[in-house]
Amino acid sequence: MTAFIIAALTADGFIAKNVSHTPMEWTSKEDKRFFMERTKQAGVVVFGQNTYETIGKPLPGRHNVVYSRDKAYEGVEVTQKEPLVLLEDLEKRGFKEVAVCGGSAIYTMFMEAGVVNTLYLSIEPVLFGKGMTLFNKELDKKLQLVSIEKLGENTILVEYNII
């Protein structure tokens, strides 16, 4: 079972202005297309409660998992499982790959658990000045550059493997 983080970042390194700010408001159509294609290929998307609520509905064509302690959502699996336990459970159900889709707390939790293999980071030509970072705690991970691809006129996609 493999897991990857997929995120859009501003040129100054933020994933959102605040917890209710969604990438749907500021990312390019090319990033949205890549996100849709790559997450459908994975088959499973994992969100934190805040990120899921900014989207507001399950993503079609994918098994949706939402981390929440106190809410239930129609058409999604709600969990509180540790990342490794969740991945093992999903693998037993026949899934091979999981897209970790945010936010910061979920990205951090999966990185700290050591289950993330790859990062897909779309860099958008936008500046926020301040906002939410990809991770909400200090991490010490080394990355290996796999590829850099121009997604559109002004958007690049960077793929890293976790060493």
C-alpha positions in Angstrom: 0.0 0.0 0.0 1.4 3.4 -1.0 0.2 6.8 0.2 1.0 10.2 -1.4 0.4 13.8 -0.4 -1.2 16.0 -3.0 -1.4 19.7 -2.4 -1.4 23.1 -4.1 0.9 25.7 -2.8 1.2 29.4 -3.4 4.6 30.7 -4.6 5.3 31.7 -1.0 4.5 28.3 0.4 0.9 28.4 1.7 -1.9 25.9 1.2 -4.7 28.3 2.2 -5.3 31.7 3.9 -7.2 30.1 6.7 -9.1 26.9 7.6 -12.2 27.8 5.5 -10.2 28.9 2.4 -10.4 26.2 -0.3 -7.9 25.6 -3.2 -10.9 25.6 -5.5 -10.9 29.4 -5.0 -7.4 30.0 -6.2 -5.8 27.1 -8.0 -5.5 26.7 -11.8 -7.7 24.5 -14.0 -4.6 22.5 -14.8 -4.0 21.8 -11.1 -7.6 20.8 -10.6 -7.3 18.5 -13.6 -4.2 16.9 -12.3 -5.8 16.5 -8.8 -8.9 14.8 -10.3 -6.9 12.5 -12.5 -4.3 11.5 -9.9 -6.8 11.0 -7.1 -9.1 8.9 -9.3 -6.1 6.8 -10.3 -5.4 6.2 -6.5 -9.0 5.3 -5.8 -9.0 6.6 -2.2 -8.9 10.2 -0.9 -8.3 11.1 2.7 -9.3 14.5 4.2 -9.4 16.2 7.6 -12.8 17.4 8.7 -12.1 21.1 7.9 -10.8 20.4 4.4 -13.7 18.1 3.6 -16.2 20.7 4.8 -14.7 23.3 2.4 -15.4 20.9 -0.4 -18.8 20.0 1.0 -19.5 16.7 -0.7 -17.8 13.4 -1.6 -15.5 13.4 -4.6 -17.1 11.1 -7.2 -15.2 8.1 -8.5 -13.1 7.8 -5.3 -13.5 6.2 -1.9 -13.7 9.2 0.4 -12.3 9.0 4.0 -12.7 11.9 6.5 -11.0 12.2 9.8 -13.6 13.4 12.4 -14.3 12.8 16.0 -17.8 14.0 16.1 -19.4 14.2 12.7 -20.8 11.8 10.1 -21.1 12.5 6.5 -23.3 10.8 3.9 -21.4 8.9 1.3 -18.0 8.9 3.1 -16.1 6.8 5.5 -15.4 8.6 8.8 -12.4 7.5 10.8 -10.2 8.2 13.8 -7.7 5.4 13.0 -4.0 5.9 13.1 -2.7 6.3 9.5 -0.9 2.9 9.4 -4.0 1.1 10.7 -6.2 2.9 8.1 -3.9 2.0 5.3 -3.8 -1.7 6.4 -7.6 -1.7 6.5 -7.9 -0.2 3.1 -5.4 -2.6 1.6 -7.4 -5.5 3.0 -10.4 -4.1 1.1 -8.4 -4.2 -2.1 -7.2 -0.6 -2.4 -3.5 -0.2 -3.5 -3.0 3.6 -3.2 -4.2 6.5 -1.1 -4.2 10.2 -1.8 -3.7 12.3 1.3 -5.5 15.5 0.5 -5.2 17.7 3.6 -5.2 19.8 5.5 -2.1 20.6 7.5 -3.0 18.4 10.5 -3.7 15.4 8.2 -0.6 15.9 6.1 1.5 16.1 9.3 -0.1 13.1 10.9 0.6 10.9 7.8 4.2 12.2 7.5 4.9 11.6 11.2 3.4 8.0 10.8 6.0 7.4 8.1 3.5 6.1 5.6 3.9 8.7 2.8 6.0 7.7 -0.2 5.5 10.6 -2.5 4.7 14.4 -2.5 2.9 16.0 -5.5 3.1 19.7 -5.0 1.5 22.1 -7.5 3.1 25.6 -7.2 0.6 28.3 -8.2 1.5 31.9 -9.2 -0.2 33.4 -6.2 1.1 35.1 -3.0 -0.8 35.1 0.3 2.0 36.7 2.5 0.7 34.6 5.4 -1.5 31.6 5.9 -1.6 27.9 6.5 1.5 25.9 5.8 1.7 22.4 4.4 2.6 20.9 7.8 1.6 22.2 11.2 4.6 20.8 13.1 8.4 20.7 12.7 9.5 17.7 10.5 12.9 16.4 9.5 12.5 14.5 6.2 14.7 14.3 3.2 13.3 14.3 -0.3 14.5 13.1 -3.7 13.3 15.1 -6.7 11.5 12.8 -9.2 10.2 15.3 -11.7 9.2 18.9 -12.5 6.5 19.5 -15.0 4.9 22.6 -16.3 1.1 22.0 -15.8 0.0 25.2 -17.5 1.2 28.6 -18.5 2.1 29.5 -14.9 1.7 26.4 -12.8 4.4 23.8 -12.1 4.1 20.3 -10.6 7.0 19.1 -8.4 7.1 15.4 -7.5 9.3 14.2 -4.7 9.9 10.8 -3.1 10.4 10.6 0.6 13.9 9.2 1.4 
